[in-house]
């Protein structure tokens, strides 16, 4: 190809390239105008541009880039274009223009008023309150403004309340709720690890000499126990001071050790109740002293006892009568309602959260009654079926086990009824042996076969069997974590996030050996109560565990494995 043909080719190629780029050049001023007008929606830059001609011209020409940067960029492009050949300059012009267009598009995206919108702070907090802790952490990394909003005390205080940390505190109690939330999470992780690895401390509550344990109950770390001597003792395991006071009876004529056996004991946040074999009932107010505030007498032995966990209501069942007691407005105890049932009541529970008038559920053989103190109404929930073997209630439901008819016909089952509708909701299980325990109030319906006590939370189950074995299970992993053995049936289990209380109550209340002075014999037949503490970081040396107390000046450490704390007790 000669020189003339080459020049002609270059000229035509340049004309075609100019025609192709002409529409883009016509669109650039329109895009610049849109970019200049768009900040008016945002944080007020549009008003500044309209009032300052130089600023408006700069926005139109450079899409927000500073003049010095544009000048430097233009000079660099001129030097690069002069250093290239004419063909290379013409061929590379399209690529550089595409890069310039990309930069201008990115600048246009930066001008979108997303992070610059000025919202009221209260409105931003109201939006951020729907985020969880992980989402708040991600938002805090977006910008300084979002970091201030995401770390607001109100948001982290709400998170603490939602996850159950420090429920009784107010927002003014701490200055940095995010740090408090992190500490609570770390403590929760430590407690769960100690539960799984059975790391902690244990103490055996002091027993009344020459007596046998009859019944045990607890509420929020406070334990009450009744003995064959008629004594009733109360421990507060939250203070690790286990010098338990006796709750005295008002009958001063009874000599020590000559009182009737204690049949049942119950306790809540303010009251303690004990029922005796002779039909008497004592009610103590834990806030006023160790003497009973009310004493009630039945004509026959008390077969069942119930105490409301959220108010001052007591229900008893003796012979064919069910009596509900509560104080009036002046504080004097009186009979709130009295019912008569055709059969002996074996199980009795008070429905929680019933406001003014108490409601109870009673199981008598194959009959199940809903007893309302408001109008002394007796509603039959279940009748003419297999006998009831266990019972528990919640605010809206009642769950009870029914005896099976044999493996040929039908096995034992758990029935769940609605208290409002009075109809059956669930029918669970079909096993050969009877259900002896059901827990509906402290957890979802947890149904355990052949256990005498059970409780669960969001990840673990603690069960106690008639053989005397306390087992801790991780039900999400479907495995047993650890177990502790004692020689009597486990009749009571109660645990919190950091503690566990177990009670082994013997079936026989009479010593099987005539040598009552023998410590070994007494220990094997008396029953026992144990308190476990898994928050070992909170145990101070100035308040040692009872098992570690001694007359020595040097105190040994109390951080040890629970598995090494107990010798195997053969019975």
C-alpha positions as MATLAB code, in Angstrom:
seq = 'XXXXXXXXXXXXXXXXXXXXXXXXXXXXXXXXXXXXXXXXXXXXXXXXXXXXXXXXXXXXXXXXXXXXXXXXXXXXXXXXXXXXXXXXXXXXXXXXXXXXXXXXXXXXXXXXXXXXXXXXXXXXXXXXXXXXXXXXXXXXXXXXXXXXXXXXXXXXXXXXXXXXXXXXXXXXXXXXXXXXXXXXXXXXXXXXXXXXXXXXXXXXXXXXXXXXXXXXXXXXXXXXXXXXXXXXXXXXXXXXXXXXXXXXXXXXXXXXXXXXXXXXXXXXXXXXXXXXXXXXXXXXXXXXXXXXXXXXXXXXXXXXXXXXXXXXXXXXXXXXXXXXXXXXXXXXXXXXXXXXXXXXXXXXXXXXXXXXXXXXXXXXXXXXXXXXXXXXXXXXXXXXXXXXXXXXXXXXXXXXXXXXXXXXXXXXXXXXXXXXXXXXXXXXXXXXXXXXXXXXXXXXXXXXXXXXXXXXXXXXXXXXXXXXXXXXXXXXXXXXXXXXXXXXXXXXXXXXXXXXXXXXXXXXXXXXXXXXXXXXXXXXXXXXXXXXXXXXXXXXXXXXXXXXXXXXXXXXXXXXXXXXXXXXXXX';
ca = [
       0.000    0.000    0.000;
       1.456    3.445   -1.025;
       1.562    6.545    1.112;
      -1.522    8.021   -0.494;
      -3.647    4.955    0.226;
      -2.440    4.872    3.825;
      -3.319    8.514    4.413;
      -6.736    7.991    2.843;
      -7.389    5.016    5.169;
      -6.435    7.041    8.236;
      -8.697    9.911    7.218;
     -11.756    7.670    6.717;
     -11.113    5.783    9.983;
     -10.941    9.073   11.903;
     -14.208   10.275   10.370;
     -16.027    7.060   11.288;
     -14.654    7.187   14.843;
     -15.744   10.831   15.234;
     -19.256   10.004   14.016;
     -19.528    7.153   16.528;
     -18.413    9.321   19.441;
     -20.616   12.302   18.606;
     -23.803   11.014   20.464;
     -21.737   10.369   23.625;
     -20.442   13.916   23.623;
     -23.974   15.252   23.287;
     -25.107   13.192   26.299;
     -22.270   14.302   28.618;
     -23.607   17.845   29.340;
     -27.026   16.366   30.185;
     -25.460   13.938   32.682;
     -23.449   16.750   34.209;
     -26.613   18.794   34.670;
     -28.329   15.877   36.383;
     -25.361   15.460   38.714;
     -25.474   19.144   39.570;
     -29.175   19.033   40.411;
     -29.173   15.687   42.324;
     -27.520   16.897   45.602;
     -30.605   19.062   46.205;
     -32.343   15.868   47.479;
     -29.499   15.132   49.871;
     -27.686   17.150   52.461;
     -27.986   20.622   50.988;
     -25.152   20.728   48.396;
     -27.625   21.707   45.658;
     -28.374   25.007   47.357;
     -24.686   25.828   47.671;
     -24.108   25.056   43.993;
     -26.955   27.294   42.841;
     -25.704   30.177   44.958;
     -22.035   29.820   43.936;
     -21.483   29.988   40.124;
     -17.912   28.749   40.385;
     -18.991   25.676   42.349;
     -21.774   24.952   39.865;
     -19.359   25.261   36.942;
     -16.927   22.894   38.663;
     -19.679   20.331   39.219;
     -20.696   20.553   35.563;
     -17.175   20.196   34.232;
     -15.588   17.632   36.513;
     -18.475   15.721   38.161;
     -17.218   16.591   41.594;
     -13.442   16.251   41.070;
     -11.210   19.074   42.308;
      -9.735   21.411   39.647;
      -6.160   20.514   40.520;
      -6.850   16.838   39.947;
      -8.501   17.568   36.605;
      -5.601   19.763   35.479;
      -3.035   17.169   36.444;
      -5.047   14.483   34.704;
      -5.375   16.601   31.523;
      -1.646   17.378   31.462;
      -0.785   13.734   31.860;
      -3.105   12.806   29.000;
      -1.486   15.450   26.719;
       2.044   14.206   27.477;
       0.991   10.595   26.865;
      -0.724   11.493   23.608;
       2.292   13.441   22.321;
       4.636   10.545   23.129;
       2.623    8.128   21.026;
       2.405    7.742   17.291;
      -0.574    9.286   15.482;
      -2.193    5.876   14.925;
      -1.638    4.815   18.510;
      -3.129    8.064   19.771;
      -6.183    7.625   17.587;
      -6.615    3.971   18.515;
      -6.160    4.500   22.257;
      -8.491    7.472   22.414;
     -11.562    5.267   22.554;
     -10.191    3.211   25.457;
      -9.244    6.274   27.495;
     -12.657    7.741   26.910;
     -14.265    4.560   28.192;
     -12.127    4.770   31.328;
     -13.080    8.431   31.753;
     -16.728    7.503   31.352;
     -16.353    4.797   34.021;
     -14.741    7.273   36.430;
     -17.502    9.774   35.811;
     -20.125    7.079   36.446;
     -18.446    6.175   39.739;
     -18.394    9.826   40.747;
     -22.047   10.043   39.850;
     -22.746    7.068   42.130;
     -20.878    8.774   44.965;
     -23.147   11.750   44.561;
     -26.227    9.632   45.303;
     -27.387   10.975   48.703;
     -27.483    7.632   50.596;
     -24.971    8.194   53.399;
     -25.501   11.952   53.485;
     -29.211   11.982   54.293;
     -29.751   13.889   57.530;
     -32.314   11.865   59.506;
     -33.423   12.749   63.022;
     -31.365   10.775   65.538;
     -34.477    9.343   67.207;
     -35.717    8.035   63.843;
     -32.365    6.374   63.148;
     -32.439    4.686   66.578;
     -35.972    3.482   65.880;
     -34.753    1.862   62.655;
     -31.652    0.296   64.209;
     -33.586   -1.266   67.098;
     -34.748   -4.078   64.799;
     -31.166   -5.278   64.280;
     -29.469   -7.988   66.323;
     -25.983   -7.821   67.776;
     -24.244   -9.113   64.635;
     -26.058   -6.684   62.364;
     -25.251   -3.793   64.689;
     -21.598   -4.769   64.548;
     -21.644   -4.731   60.753;
     -23.401   -1.360   60.651;
     -20.784    0.127   62.981;
     -18.149   -0.545   60.295;
     -19.933    1.435   57.573;
     -19.089    5.000   58.611;
     -18.456    7.144   61.654;
     -22.060    8.314   61.701;
     -23.398    4.761   61.615;
     -20.899    3.723   64.288;
     -22.283    6.341   66.665;
     -25.834    5.163   66.014;
     -25.013    1.431   66.208;
     -23.300    1.845   69.596;
     -26.067    3.847   71.220;
     -26.802    2.831   74.819;
     -30.514    2.389   74.140;
     -29.894   -0.298   71.511;
     -27.541   -2.375   73.654;
     -29.705   -1.980   76.729;
     -32.621   -3.420   74.759;
     -30.464   -6.310   73.581;
     -29.525   -7.091   77.192;
     -33.184   -7.103   78.191;
     -34.224   -9.243   75.224;
     -31.612  -11.917   76.001;
     -32.412  -11.921   79.731;
     -29.263  -10.190   81.014;
     -29.802   -7.985   84.097;
     -33.600   -7.904   83.753;
     -34.152   -5.780   86.870;
     -31.723   -3.004   85.918;
     -32.446    0.360   84.315;
     -30.585    2.075   81.503;
     -28.960    4.538   83.899;
     -27.288    1.816   85.990;
     -24.322    1.432   83.614;
     -22.474    3.818   81.322;
     -21.534    1.329   78.565;
     -24.201   -1.254   77.869;
     -22.304   -2.715   74.936;
     -19.484   -3.703   77.287;
     -21.998   -5.068   79.794;
     -23.591   -7.122   77.031;
     -20.212   -8.567   76.046;
     -19.418   -9.446   79.660;
     -22.791  -11.170   80.081;
     -22.218  -13.155   76.904;
     -18.768  -14.208   78.092;
     -20.178  -15.248   81.475;
     -22.939  -17.225   79.786;
     -20.371  -19.043   77.645;
     -18.261  -19.803   80.724;
     -21.267  -21.205   82.605;
     -22.276  -23.408   79.696;
     -18.727  -24.724   79.416;
     -18.644  -25.476   83.152;
     -21.994  -27.275   82.911;
     -20.763  -29.456   80.069;
     -17.431  -30.256   81.713;
     -18.944  -30.492   85.236;
     -16.528  -27.932   86.587;
     -17.697  -26.225   89.738;
     -18.286  -26.625   93.436;
     -20.672  -28.750   95.469;
     -21.977  -28.650   99.010;
     -24.153  -31.026  100.978;
     -26.715  -29.137  103.050;
     -26.595  -29.764  106.777;
     -28.928  -32.512  107.908;
     -31.025  -32.681  111.073;
     -29.471  -35.383  113.293;
     -31.340  -38.655  113.885;
     -34.070  -37.848  111.353;
     -35.042  -38.867  107.842;
     -35.727  -36.442  105.039;
     -39.425  -36.383  104.056;
     -39.850  -33.715  101.375;
     -37.844  -30.946   99.671;
     -38.797  -27.955   97.561;
     -36.948  -24.858   96.314;
     -37.539  -21.518   94.632;
     -34.897  -19.209   93.188;
     -32.079  -20.800   95.195;
     -33.968  -20.952   98.521;
     -34.476  -24.536   99.752;
     -37.006  -25.846  102.268;
     -36.944  -29.332  103.778;
     -39.173  -31.290  106.171;
     -38.123  -34.195  108.396;
     -39.617  -37.046  110.347;
     -39.012  -35.096  113.573;
     -41.446  -32.405  112.413;
     -38.610  -29.916  111.846;
     -38.701  -27.579  108.865;
     -35.480  -25.908  107.715;
     -34.720  -23.248  105.097;
     -31.411  -22.591  103.312;
     -30.436  -19.711  101.050;
     -27.913  -21.209   98.643;
     -27.341  -17.872   96.908;
     -25.208  -16.604   99.807;
     -23.213  -19.816  100.381;
     -24.003  -19.519  104.080;
     -25.727  -22.791  104.861;
     -26.503  -22.267  108.534;
     -30.200  -22.933  108.017;
     -32.748  -21.561  110.472;
     -35.618  -23.652  111.749;
     -39.182  -22.554  111.065;
     -40.882  -22.880  114.426;
     -44.382  -24.173  115.078;
     -46.667  -22.016  117.193;
     -47.694  -25.022  119.295;
     -45.268  -24.675  122.210;
     -46.548  -27.842  123.895;
     -44.849  -30.063  121.309;
     -41.481  -31.242  122.546;
     -38.548  -31.396  120.130;
     -38.641  -34.652  118.195;
     -42.242  -35.418  119.262;
     -44.013  -33.550  116.471;
     -45.708  -35.475  113.638;
     -43.859  -36.164  110.419;
     -43.812  -33.535  107.715;
     -45.751  -34.722  104.660;
     -45.162  -31.872  102.178;
     -43.234  -28.595  102.014;
     -43.558  -25.790   99.463;
     -41.885  -22.381   99.090;
     -42.070  -19.318   96.842;
     -40.527  -15.852   96.990;
     -42.354  -14.828  100.191;
     -44.119  -17.848  101.741;
     -43.169  -21.235  103.134;
     -45.791  -23.944  103.735;
     -45.591  -27.286  105.508;
     -48.247  -30.001  105.830;
     -48.070  -32.579  108.635;
     -49.269  -36.146  109.009;
     -51.923  -35.151  111.543;
     -53.684  -32.810  109.065;
     -52.225  -29.503  110.261;
     -50.917  -26.874  107.885;
     -48.454  -24.113  108.788;
     -47.868  -21.017  106.652;
     -44.821  -18.786  107.269;
     -44.097  -15.363  105.847;
     -40.371  -15.375  105.159;
     -40.235  -11.585  105.400;
     -41.587  -11.335  108.944;
     -39.982  -14.140  110.960;
     -39.749  -17.816  111.762;
     -43.194  -18.212  113.357;
     -46.245  -19.099  111.242;
     -48.679  -16.374  110.235;
     -51.527  -18.862  109.773;
     -52.348  -22.375  110.933;
     -55.092  -24.489  109.362;
     -56.395  -27.906  110.418;
     -57.983  -30.703  108.389;
     -59.878  -33.619  109.880;
     -57.728  -36.147  108.024;
     -54.222  -36.456  106.586;
     -53.294  -34.001  103.837;
     -52.810  -35.940  100.584;
     -51.690  -33.109   98.306;
     -50.327  -29.575   98.732;
     -49.852  -26.761   96.201;
     -48.463  -23.231   96.510;
     -48.734  -20.574   93.830;
     -45.385  -19.350   92.558;
     -46.523  -15.798   91.815;
     -48.969  -14.910   94.634;
     -50.114  -15.926   98.128;
     -52.450  -18.832   97.398;
     -52.318  -22.262   99.041;
     -54.367  -25.322   98.047;
     -54.703  -28.515  100.069;
     -56.470  -31.825   99.512;
     -57.623  -33.924  102.449;
     -59.997  -36.885  102.098;
     -62.591  -35.741   99.508;
     -62.196  -31.994  100.138;
     -60.054  -29.434   98.327;
     -59.531  -26.112  100.129;
     -57.975  -22.953   98.670;
     -56.571  -20.382  101.137;
     -55.501  -16.789  100.474;
     -55.189  -13.547  102.488;
     -57.797  -10.816  102.213;
     -57.101   -7.118  101.680;
     -56.290   -6.660  105.395;
     -53.771   -9.533  105.286;
     -55.865  -12.072  107.234;
     -55.916  -15.572  105.810;
     -59.268  -17.054  104.887;
     -60.836  -19.839  102.822;
     -61.132  -18.540   99.254;
     -62.984  -21.621   97.946;
     -63.857  -25.164   98.997;
     -64.683  -28.087   96.728;
     -65.807  -31.674   97.174;
     -64.685  -34.406   94.790;
     -65.921  -38.023   94.610;
     -62.431  -39.587   94.894;
     -59.211  -39.028   96.819;
     -56.981  -36.404   95.241;
     -53.443  -37.553   94.463;
     -52.126  -34.522   92.519;
     -52.882  -30.845   92.964;
     -51.476  -27.772   91.172;
     -52.349  -24.047   91.126;
     -52.608  -22.389   87.723;
     -50.235  -19.367   87.508;
     -51.199  -15.890   86.334;
     -54.913  -16.101   87.120;
     -55.108  -12.518   88.433;
     -57.607  -11.985   91.236;
     -59.290  -15.379   91.709;
     -57.152  -18.517   92.077;
     -57.617  -21.560   89.848;
     -56.408  -25.086   90.620;
     -56.237  -28.428   88.819;
     -56.826  -31.628   90.800;
     -56.342  -35.251   89.733;
     -58.348  -37.884   91.598;
     -57.917  -41.357   90.168;
     -59.315  -41.272   86.632;
     -60.891  -37.807   87.074;
     -59.332  -34.419   86.298;
     -60.996  -31.245   87.611;
     -60.515  -27.549   86.945;
     -61.400  -25.735   90.185;
     -62.220  -22.004   89.976;
     -62.431  -20.062   93.214;
     -64.376  -17.227   91.593;
     -67.710  -19.067   91.633;
     -66.687  -22.393   93.230;
     -67.113  -23.992   89.803;
     -65.890  -27.513   89.206;
     -65.179  -28.317   85.554;
     -64.468  -31.898   84.521;
     -61.554  -32.023   82.072;
     -60.900  -35.769   81.913;
     -62.950  -38.728   83.085;
     -63.448  -42.499   82.819;
     -60.011  -43.264   81.471;
     -56.810  -44.780   82.829;
     -55.630  -43.381   86.202;
     -53.473  -40.238   86.246;
     -49.819  -40.834   87.150;
     -48.333  -37.297   87.061;
     -49.474  -33.696   86.646;
     -48.157  -30.219   85.827;
     -49.751  -26.951   84.700;
     -48.832  -23.706   82.970;
     -50.808  -20.517   82.445;
     -52.771  -21.940   79.505;
     -52.291  -25.696   79.511;
     -52.315  -28.767   81.717;
     -50.272  -31.897   81.043;
     -50.713  -35.214   82.813;
     -49.702  -38.811   82.337;
     -52.212  -41.642   82.187;
     -51.564  -45.271   82.982;
     -51.353  -47.761   80.155;
     -53.681  -50.715   79.663;
     -50.889  -53.119   78.795;
     -48.814  -53.557   75.687;
     -51.543  -55.608   74.023;
     -54.102  -52.767   74.163;
     -52.543  -49.339   74.657;
     -49.455  -47.993   76.411;
     -49.005  -45.075   78.805;
     -49.471  -41.612   77.351;
     -49.159  -37.905   78.107;
     -52.259  -35.791   77.474;
     -52.088  -32.005   77.063;
     -55.325  -30.037   77.523;
     -56.190  -26.380   76.952;
     -57.452  -24.697   80.105;
     -59.391  -22.063   78.167;
     -61.130  -24.357   75.697;
     -61.277  -27.413   77.960;
     -60.313  -29.781   75.145;
     -57.370  -32.021   74.388;
     -54.532  -30.531   72.342;
     -51.930  -33.302   72.219;
     -51.640  -37.000   72.834;
     -48.027  -38.091   73.148;
     -46.194  -41.316   73.837;
     -47.207  -44.946   73.785;
     -44.880  -46.819   76.120;
     -45.130  -49.865   78.308;
     -44.139  -48.289   81.621;
     -45.905  -45.405   83.369;
     -44.894  -41.767   83.142;
     -43.931  -40.635   86.625;
     -42.962  -36.996   85.965;
     -43.913  -34.266   83.536;
     -42.639  -30.669   83.479;
     -44.763  -28.092   81.686;
     -44.218  -24.934   83.748;
     -40.423  -24.537   83.580;
     -39.999  -25.558   79.943;
     -41.807  -26.816   76.859;
     -43.537  -30.189   77.321;
     -40.633  -32.400   78.362;
     -41.715  -35.956   78.807;
     -39.291  -38.345   80.480;
     -39.956  -42.025   81.083;
     -39.186  -43.579   84.450;
     -37.757  -40.472   86.053;
     -38.930  -38.917   89.274;
     -37.820  -35.311   88.588;
     -36.961  -33.404   85.430;
     -36.283  -29.864   84.202;
     -34.885  -28.400   80.988;
     -33.881  -25.120   79.371;
     -32.865  -24.141   75.848;
     -30.046  -26.691   75.530;
     -29.927  -29.148   78.439;
     -32.096  -31.536   80.433;
     -31.442  -32.487   84.055;
     -33.267  -35.621   85.177;
     -33.350  -37.691   88.320;
     -34.379  -41.313   88.540;
     -35.797  -43.610   91.156;
     -32.459  -45.404   91.251;
     -30.827  -42.233   92.654;
     -29.018  -41.116   89.501;
     -28.889  -37.420   88.505;
     -28.112  -37.066   84.789;
     -27.345  -33.988   82.692;
     -28.161  -34.266   78.970;
     -27.460  -32.095   75.945;
     -30.677  -32.791   74.058;
     -29.524  -30.970   70.918;
     -26.572  -33.372   70.629;
     -28.658  -36.289   71.952;
     -26.010  -37.322   74.461;
     -25.467  -37.552   78.211;
     -22.892  -35.104   79.564;
     -22.386  -36.452   83.078;
     -24.151  -38.106   86.009;
     -23.937  -38.301   89.815;
     -25.201  -41.185   91.921;
     -26.775  -41.292   95.391;
     -28.526  -44.093   97.179;
     -32.112  -42.733   97.239;
     -34.677  -41.695   94.617;
     -34.277  -38.189   93.252;
     -37.493  -36.408   94.270;
     -36.554  -32.806   93.515;
     -34.465  -31.028   90.854;
     -34.183  -27.296   90.325;
     -31.507  -25.442   88.393;
     -30.669  -21.992   87.071;
     -27.967  -20.841   84.697;
     -25.299  -21.096   87.413;
     -26.593  -23.531   90.073;
     -28.273  -26.896   90.554;
     -30.169  -28.249   93.569;
     -30.965  -31.950   93.919;
     -32.712  -33.854   96.704;
     -32.601  -37.606   97.290;
     -35.560  -38.508   99.480;
     -35.920  -42.087  100.751;
     -39.227  -43.913  100.386;
     -38.966  -45.382  103.892;
     -39.012  -42.886  106.742;
     -37.926  -45.422  109.371;
     -34.323  -46.432  109.995;
     -33.630  -49.993  108.913;
     -30.871  -50.405  111.505;
     -31.323  -50.176  115.234;
     -27.926  -48.551  115.692;
     -29.033  -44.947  115.191;
     -25.768  -43.640  116.628;
     -23.835  -45.076  113.714;
     -22.972  -42.241  111.330;
     -22.653  -44.601  108.369;
     -26.071  -46.117  108.981;
     -27.667  -42.749  109.417;
     -26.023  -41.363  106.289;
     -27.269  -44.232  104.135;
     -30.907  -43.962  105.213;
     -31.478  -40.282  105.950;
     -31.527  -38.793  102.416;
     -29.529  -35.781  101.323;
     -29.690  -32.384   99.587;
     -26.887  -31.122   97.368;
     -26.204  -27.679   95.919;
     -23.935  -27.262   92.902;
     -22.392  -23.956   91.847;
     -20.931  -23.556   88.344;
     -20.079  -19.832   88.460;
     -16.714  -20.531   90.083;
     -15.368  -17.140   89.074;
     -17.752  -15.501   91.549;
     -16.618  -17.513   94.567;
     -14.362  -15.413   96.749;
     -11.791  -16.759   99.176;
     -13.307  -14.766  102.003;
     -16.545  -16.753  101.521;
     -15.375  -20.365  101.093;
     -17.639  -23.250  100.311;
     -18.931  -25.255  103.262;
     -17.168  -28.376  102.018;
     -13.861  -26.466  102.137;
     -14.241  -24.892  105.574;
     -11.724  -26.041  108.123;
      -9.829  -24.787  111.150;
      -6.596  -24.433  109.171;
      -5.304  -20.974  108.393;
      -4.224  -21.927  104.898;
      -7.238  -22.497  102.733;
      -7.073  -24.889   99.824;
      -8.489  -23.920   96.483;
     -12.126  -24.733   95.812;
     -11.867  -25.028   92.025;
     -12.222  -28.739   91.438;
     -14.025  -31.287   89.347;
     -17.423  -32.426   90.606;
     -16.607  -35.971   89.535;
     -13.884  -36.091   92.197;
     -16.063  -34.650   94.939;
     -18.163  -37.722   95.711;
     -17.121  -41.209   96.734;
     -19.365  -43.883   95.299;
     -22.005  -44.471   97.951;
     -23.039  -48.123   98.005;
     -26.362  -48.810   99.658;
];
